[in-house]
Amino acid sequence: MKDKELTHHGCIGDPMKDKELTHRGCIGDPMGDKELTHHGCIGDPMKDKEGTHHGCIGDPMKDKDLTHHGFQSQLYDPLYKELKSRDTKNTIPVSSKGDTLNVTISLTVLKISSLSLRTGDAELDTWIYYEWFDNRLTWEPSEYGDISAIRLPPSDIWRPDIVPYRGHADVTDAPVVLFNSGLVYYTPPTTTKTRCDVSKYSSDDTVNCSVKIGSWTYSGNIMDVQNKTSEIDVSEYYHDDQ
């Protein structure tokens, strides 16, 4: 664990000293990365009209890897078959004892879809962004028609088992974007259920929501979950009159 004092609505304090962090894969506040829209979809999918929604790579009209306006054609079939044949979905991409896989995460809050002012139970509409390397899924673009990136069903590859420690997350699967270097981007829309502090709502309309997430089964020595920033990303937050 590299971040020791991680405050601001996340794994508060030092995960190595906090008894509530039994899995040690959890760090800081995953709720915030202003660079999210420039990673999960390179270019801002909310601003780039030519970009596809969630997991697109830049402008599909200009990117040679994304033909037919962002849709993969049958030209990708040989690469897809090769990657699928490697059958990497069941094991973490750590090649030797003592190695650690770094997983970068962030969370963008789109909306508080429900909130109980009695119990503090809340549902948040979010995007969760994950980034990691899988060195088993590399290839030479020259051998596959100069293709350097491909979208894959998330069930075809290994994914980090990152979940809320207190609460629940309902994930809507979206394709992962895999680059020939083995870099993986995964940004699924997620409904995150948590409990908020509503004790100050009656006096100053303040609601304080925290989310503590991390790996459910891997220790920090095997999978190091890293947060990009300690700030909550609310740049895409939808305000209404409710």
VOSEDREN-95815 format. One record per residue: x, z, y of N, C-alpha, C in turn; residue in three letters. Coordinates in steps of 0.1 Angstrom, whole numbers, plus 2048, in hexadecimal, padded with zeros to 3 digits. Layout:
<rs>
XZYXZYXZYALA...
</rs>
This chain:
<rs>
8088007F480080080080980080CMET8077F78158107F582080A7FB82DLYS7FD7FA82F7F780083B7F480F838ASP7FA8178417F882683E7ED82C846LYS7ED8298537E283085A7D982585FGLU7CE8238577C58198597B881F85DLEU7B481E86A7A882486F79E819872THR79481D87978981487E78080F873HIS77881686E76D81386577280C858HIS77C81185277F80B84578481683CGLY78F81483579581E82D79C827837CYS79683183C79B8398477A7842842ILE7B28418497BD8498467C684283CGLY7CF8498357D984382C7D384281EASP7D18358197CB83480C7D383B801PRO7E083E8037E88447F97E58537F9MET7DF8588047DD8678057CE86A805LYS7C68608077B78638077B28647F9ASP7AD86F7F57A88717E879C8697E5LYS7958647EF78A85B7ED78E84D7E9GLU79A84A7EA79F83C7E77A683D7D9LEU79E83D7CF7A483F7C27AA8327BCTHR7A78277C27AC81A7BC7B88157C4HIS7BA8197D07C58167D87C68077DCARG7BC8007D97BD7F27DD7B67F07EAGLY7B07FB7EF7A87FA7FC7B17FC808CYS7AF7F58137B67F781F7AD7F682BILE7B07FE8357AB7FC84379D7F7843GLY79A7F084E78D7EA85078D7DC84DASP7867D78437857C984077C7C284APRO7767CA85276C7C485B7727BF868MET77A7B486677F7AF87378B7A6871GLY78879987579479087578F78487EASP79478488A78F77989379576C88FLYS79F76C8867A476088179D75B874GLU79276287078B75E864787750864LEU78174C86F77B73E86F786734870THR79273887179D72E8717A572E864HIS79F73685A7A673784D79C733842HIS79173A841787736836782728838GLY78172484477E716847787713853CYS79270B85079C70985B795701866ILE79470787178B70287B77F70B87BGLY77870D88576D71688676070F881ASP75A71387674E70C87174270E87APRO74371888373871A88C739711898MET74570C89A7477038A674A6F58A3LYS7506F38977546E58947496DE88CASP7416D68937366CF88E7396C6882LYS7466C288174A6B987674F6C186BGLU7516CE86C7556D686174A6DA858GLY74C6DB84B7416DF8427406EF842THR7366F483D73370283E73970A834HIS74271483774871D82F752717825HIS75F71882876971481E76D706821GLY76970082C76E6F282F77C6F2833CYS7836E78337916E68377916DD843ILE7926E384F7936DB85B7886D185DGLY78B6C68627816BB8657816B185AASP7776B18527766A884677769984APRO77569685777668985B78468485DMET78D68E85E79B68C8617A5690856LYS79F69884C7A869D8427A7694836ASP7B368F8327B46858277AF68B81ALYS7B06998197AC69F80C79D6A080AASP79569F8157876A0814780693817LEU77D68C80D77767F80F76868080FTHR76267681475367581474D68181CHIS75268382874D68D83174D69B82BHIS75869E8257596AC8207566AE812GLY7516A480B74D6A57FD75869F7F4PHE75B6A67E97666A27E07606967D8GLN76768C7D77636807CF7696827C1SER7666787B876B6787AB77A6767AAGLN7806737B578F6727B679567F7B3LEU78D68A7B47936987B279269C7A3TYR78B69479B78869878D79569B785ASP79F6927867AB69677E7B26A3782PRO7B26A678F7B86B27937AF6BE78FLEU7A26BC7907996C778C79A6CA77ETYR79B6C077579C6C27677A96C9763LYS7B46C576A7C16CC7687C06DA76CGLU7BB6DE7777BA6EC77C7B16F4772LEU7A66EE76E79D6F67667A36F8758LYS7AC6EF7537B26F17467BC6FC746SER7C07017517CA70B7517C471974FARG7B771A7507AF72674C7B5733751ASP7B573475E7BC73F7657B274A76ATHR7A574976679B75176D79B760768LYS7A176375D7A07707577AB77A75AASN7B67757607C277E7627C777C771THR7CC7877767D17887847DE780785ILE7E077878F7EC7707907F8778794PRO7FD78078B80978878D812784781VAL81D77E78482577877982F781772SER83278C77883C7957718397A4775SER83E7AD76C83B7BB76F8427BF77CLYS83B7C77848417CB79083D7C379CGLY8377B77998327AE7A48257B37A9ASP8227B07B68167B47BC80F7A77C3THR8027A67C07FB79B7C77F57A07D4LEU7F87997DF7F279C7EC7E57947EEASN7DB79B7F17CE7957F47CA799802VAL7C879080B7C47928197B579181ATHR7AF79A8217A079A82279D79D831ILE79179883478A79C84177B79A83FSER7747A08487657A084776079D855LEU757793856750790862742794861THR73D79C86A72F7A186A727797872VAL71C79186B71478887270778E877LEU7027988706F679F8746F37AB86CLYS6ED7B68726E87C186B6DA7BD867ILE6D87B985B6CA7B48576C07BF855SER6C57CB8516BB7D68506C37E3853SER6BC7ED8586C27FA85B6B780585BLEU6B980F8536B081A8536B582585CSER6AE8288676B28338706B084186ALEU6AA84285F6A884E8586B485284FARG6B78488476C284A83D6CF844841THR6CF83A84A6DB83384E6DF828844GLY6D782583A6D981A8316D880D838ASP6E28048376E27F883E6E67EC835ALA6E17E08386E67D48326EC7CB83DGLU6F87C683A6FF7BE8447017B083ELEU6FD7A684670079884270F795847ASP71779183E72579084172B78483ATHR73778083F74077783874C77F834TRP75077F82875C78682376777B820ILE77277C82677D77282478877881CTYR78C7708127977748097A1769809TYR7AE76D8087B97648077C47697FEGLU7C87617F47D37667EB7DA7597E5TRP7E575B7DE7EC7507D87EA7527C9PHE7E87477C27E87467B37F273C7AFASP7FE7407AB8097367A880772E79BASN7FC7317947F87297887F071D78CARG7EC71C7987E371279D7E97087A7LEU7F67067A57FD6FD7AE7FD6EF7A8THR8006E57B08016D77AB8096CF7B5TRP80E6C37B18146BA7BA80A6B07BFGLU8086AF7CC7FE6A67D18006977CDPRO80D6947CD8116867CA80C6827BCSER80968B7B38056887A57F56877A5GLU7EF68A7AF7E068A7B07DB6847BCTYR7E06787BF7DB6707CA7DD6777D8GLY7E767E7D97EB6857E67E06907EAASP7D96957E07CF69F7E37D76AD7E4ILE7D56B47EF7DC6C07F17D26CC7F2SER7C56CA7F17BC6D57F17AF6D17E9ALA7A96DB7E379D6D87DB7946E47DBILE7876E17DB77D6EC7D977A6EE7CBARG7786FA7C77766FE7B976A7087B8LEU7637087AD7597137AB7617207AAPRO75C72B7B07647377AF76573C7A1PRO75C73979875D73D78A768737783SER76E72C78877972578178772C782ASP78873578C79573C78E79474B78FILE79F75178E79F76079079C76379FTRP79476E7A17917737AE7937827AEARG7977877BA7997967BB78C79D7BAPRO78D7A97B37817B17B077F7BB7BCASP77D7B67C877C7BE7D376D7C17D6ILE76A7CE7D775C7D27D875B7DE7E2VAL7507E17E774F7EE7EF7507FA7E6PRO7578047EB7588117E374B8197E5TYR7458187F073881E7F372F8147F8ARG7258107F071C8067F471B7FB7E9GLY7177EF7EE7167E47E47177D77ECHIS71B7CD7E571D7BF7EB7167B57E2ALA70D7AD7E87077A27E170E7957E6ASP71578E7DD71D7837E17167767DDVAL71576D7E771075F7E571D7577E3THR71F7527D672B74B7D372C73E7DBASP73773B7E073B72F7E774872A7E1ALA74A71D7E27567177DC76371E7E2PRO76D71F7DA77A7237DF7817167E3VAL78A7187ED79370C7F17A170F7ECVAL7A67067E37B37087DD7BD6FE7E3LEU7C97027E77D36F97EC7DE6F77E1PHE7E56EC7E27EF6E97D87FA6F37D7ASN7FC6FB7E18067067E18017127D9SER7F47127D47EE71D7CE7E77277D7GLY7E67247E47DF72C7ED7D072A7EBLEU7C97357EB7BB7357E87B373B7F4VAL7A97347F97A073A80379273B7FDTYR78C74780077F7497FA777751804TYR76C74C809764752814755752810THR75175B80774375B80373A76280DPRO72E75D81072476581772077180FPRO72077D81571E78980D715793815THR70B79880E7037A38137097B080FTHR70E7B78197157C481770B7CF81ATHR7097D88107017E48127097F0813LYS7077F881D70F80482070680E827THR70C81982A70582483170B82683FARG70382684970882885770483685CCYS70C83A86670A84686D700843879ASP6F48498786EA8468826E785388AVAL6EF85D8896ED86A8906EC86889FSER6F385E8A56F485D8B36EA8528B8LYS6E284D8B06DA8428B46CF8468BETYR6C98528BC6BF8578C56C485A8D3SER6D185D8D46D68618E16DD8558E8SER6E484C8E16EB8418E86EA8348E1ASP6E18338D76DE8268D06EB8228C8ASP6F382B8C46FF8288BD6FD8298AETHR70181F8A770181F89871081C893VAL71582588B723823886723820877ASN72681487472680F86673580E861CYS73881385574581185074480B842SER74E80483E74F7FD83175C80082BVAL75D80681F76A80881976A80080CLYS7737F680C7737ED8007827EB7FBILE7837E77EF78F7E57E978E7E17DAGLY7997DF7D37987DB7C57927E77BDSER78A7E37B37837ED7AB78C7F179FTRP7957E879B79C7EB78E7AC7EB790THR7B17E479A7BF7E379C7C57ED7A6TYR7D07F37A37D67FC7AC7DD7F37B7SER7E27FA7C17E97F37CC7F67EE7C8GLY7FC7F37BD8087EE7B88077E07B1ASN7FB7DD7AD7F87D07A77F27C67B1ILE7E87CB7B87E17C37C27E07CA7CFMET7E87C57D97E87CB7E67DE7C47EFASP7D47CB7F37C97C57FB7CD7C880AVAL7CF7BD8117D47BE81F7C97B9829GLN7C77C18337BE7BD83E7C57B6849ASN7BF7AC84F7C57A58597C67AD866LYS7BA7B386A7BA7BB8767B27C7874THR7B37D087D7AB7DD87C79E7DC885SER79B7D088A78F7CE8927847C788BGLU7787CB88E76C7C588876A7B788EILE7687AD8867657A088C75679F88DASP75279F89974379D89C7417918A5VAL74B7888A574A77C8AD73F7738AASER73A77489D72F76B899722774897GLU72278089D71678989B70A7838A2TYR6FF78489B6F277E8A06EA78A8A6TYR6E77898B36DF7938B96D178F8BAHIS6C87988B76BA7958B96B37A28C0ASP6A67A18C169F7AC8C869B7B78BFASP69E7B68B269A7C08A96A27CD8AAGLN
</rs>
